[in-house]
Amino acid sequence: MRDAADDRRRRAATSRRSERDAFRPALRLVEGGAAKQSQSRTAAARERARRKVATATPAARIPAARNTRSRQAPRGPAARGNPTRRRVIKRRLPRIGDPHRRLRFATVAMLLIFVVTGGRLIQLQVTDAAAYAADALDQRLVEEVIPGSRGAILDRDGRLLAFSAEARYVFADPTKVEKHEETAELLTPLLGIPASELVDRMMPRTRSDGTDSEFEYLARGVDISVGDAIQELNLPGIHVAYDERREVPGHDLAANIIGFVGTDGEGLYGLEARCEGILKGVDGERRYEKSASGQRIPGGYYREEPAQPGDDLQLTIDSDLQYEVQRILADTVAAKDAEFGAAVVMDSATGEIVALASAPTYDAADPGDYEPEDRIDWATAAVVDPGSSHKALVVGAALEEGVIDADTQLTVAPYTHKGDVRFEDSHYHVERPMSIGGILAHSSNVGTIMLADELGAQTLYDYQLKFGLGSPTAIGMPAEAAGLVQPPENWSGSSYGSIPIGHGVAVTPLQMAAGYSAIANDGVYIQPTLIKGTVDAEGDLSPYQTPQTHRLFSTETAKDLQYLLQGPVAVPDGTGTAARLDDYLVAGKTGTGLLTKDNEYAPGEVANFVGFAPADEPRYTVAVFAYTPGGGGGAVTGEAFGDIMKFTLEHFRVPPSSEAPADITVFP
């Protein structure tokens, strides 16, 4: 039954399909005709293509064969059983050598180049224009140092002791020098330097940082004419620039005071070194735009910061007096085979040092040819025992403290003991009364020790400090010594005998001159002055320092000392008769001590004479010291004192003394 039912359903379906496809025979007819027509046209097209390929060149056929693709058209439901193929659409792939494609590619590339270039130009002209312009200008700029001129050193009247003169320096750029030997041969006669040395300086060398040296000095301080001659040679790598040369017209005049500078113009010794900050100028700078030839471009960039010159240093020294004092001192040193000598001349009323000499000395314009010892300023650096010239301080302290007066007489024995040391007088005498003037005239050791005993150690020590001992005078000399005085707690038994007579005390010649000036100045101590002041570019003088003052003795005590100190010179057998002058009264004291060297006493002796004149109206104080390893210089220093004092008084036109010499009796 199931089979019958199925058969009925199939027949029903066939009947319905037949009803729907009532027109299908006509469609098949039409479709069949169309298919035949399409097949006919396709066959004709294929025939034409074969003919075309047959007649084409091989080069034309190959791309066509490669790029031709045929694809069968999908068959629709009505044609699935029909073998007729649908129309084939040919598709040609682009060729690399296609002109149109190349044109498009080139156009795009050019546009990209224009965009990148334009962007970079905009960056250069807008964003980085200022920076690149500055870099370009910087490469054309030249920087030159304008040296600040060093100040001069003048004497009290404004005369030049040392000054800087315009000069030239010559330098080489080793990276640019050509023909070293020939260049050196051309420079040798102009610079006075051996050719071999010049060649060595011009040879290429590497700095410590690994870069090539582009600057090596060949000569400094050469004359302007020499610099001009070298420039005219136009030697590759050789250049000439502005320089200064220190001139010392007096050569050895005040050389121990002035000192000298190095090749770079910096002070190395004396006041040149101590006052470097005053004398040294401040360098300026010049910047300008140069051409390829190295010349300044007119109207180009130019800026200048002017240099500031250093101040001048004006001293209290008198050049004429300084010259004469140096001459006299040199003769004194030579006469006694002394190792060195020193002399100081001070204005007693002002404390100004008008002469400060040392022997030996040197040429400050050419210091390299002298020994280092020749450069020492012995007046401020020598540390010596003052010896008997210290006795004036003891007598003055005794007068000031009321222990004695000018008319006091002491019974003085020929000798005394302190500790285990015997002290005796150089002028033998029995125990007898001696005047205070006589104690100074005969330089009595025993009489002076007696006065010190009455004063006491502490009082004497205090007066030593007030006298200016134990500390530098601070006049500006770089190597000034302080000397040494012992406080009482450091005294031994023998110190009570040695210190009052000037042993066991270390002083400088300048300290003794300053102390005696206080006596001459009616008891007022004035700090010595060597530098009067500084002079700026406008010529205005500014004081270097304000001298410190204090009272050492009362006026009465000072007047008594001025009279009593005539004894050593005026008394016929006084110790200082060699210092006597015909027209002027002289007050002063001889001394013989020891030289302290390397913290111990050196062999020989240091003779000195310190005093002032005119004794009745004191104007100038003079101190002369000479160290003689063989001894025996006492009389010579007295003579040197007399010669220096006479010239000083006459030079400054001091009237002769109007009073009679002091009437002093040693043993009343």
Secondary structure, DSSP 8 states (H G I E B T S, - for coil): -HHHHHHHHHHHHHHHHHHHTTTHHHHHHHHHHHHHHHHHHHHHHHHHHHHHHHHS-HHHHHHHHHH---------TTTTT--------------TT-HHHHHHHHHHHHHHHHHHHHHHHHIIIIISHHHHHHHHHHHHEEEEEE------EE-TTS-EEEEEEEEEEEEE-TTT---HHHHHHHHHHHHT--HHHHHHHHS--B-TTS-B---EEEEEEE-HHHHHHHHHH--TTEEEEEEEEEE-TTTTTTHHHH-EE-TTS-EEEHHHHHTHHHH--B-EEEEEEB-TTS-B-TTS-EEEE--B---EEEES--HHHHHHHHHHHHHHHHHTT-SEEEEEEEETTT-BEEEEEEES---TTSGGGS-GGGG--HHHH--B--GGGGHHHHHHHHHHTTS--TT-EEEE-SEEEETTEEEE-SS---SEEEEHHHHHHTT-HHHHHHHHHHH-HHHHHHHHHHTTTTS---SS-TT----B---GGG--TTHHHHTTTT-S-BB-HHHHHHHHHHHHTTTEEE--BSEEEEE-TT--EEES----EEESS-HHHHHHHHHHTTHHHHSTT-TTGGG--SSS--EEEEEEE-BEETTEE-SSEEEEEEEEE-SSS--EEEEEEEEETT---HHHHHHHHHHHHHHHHHHTT-----S------S--
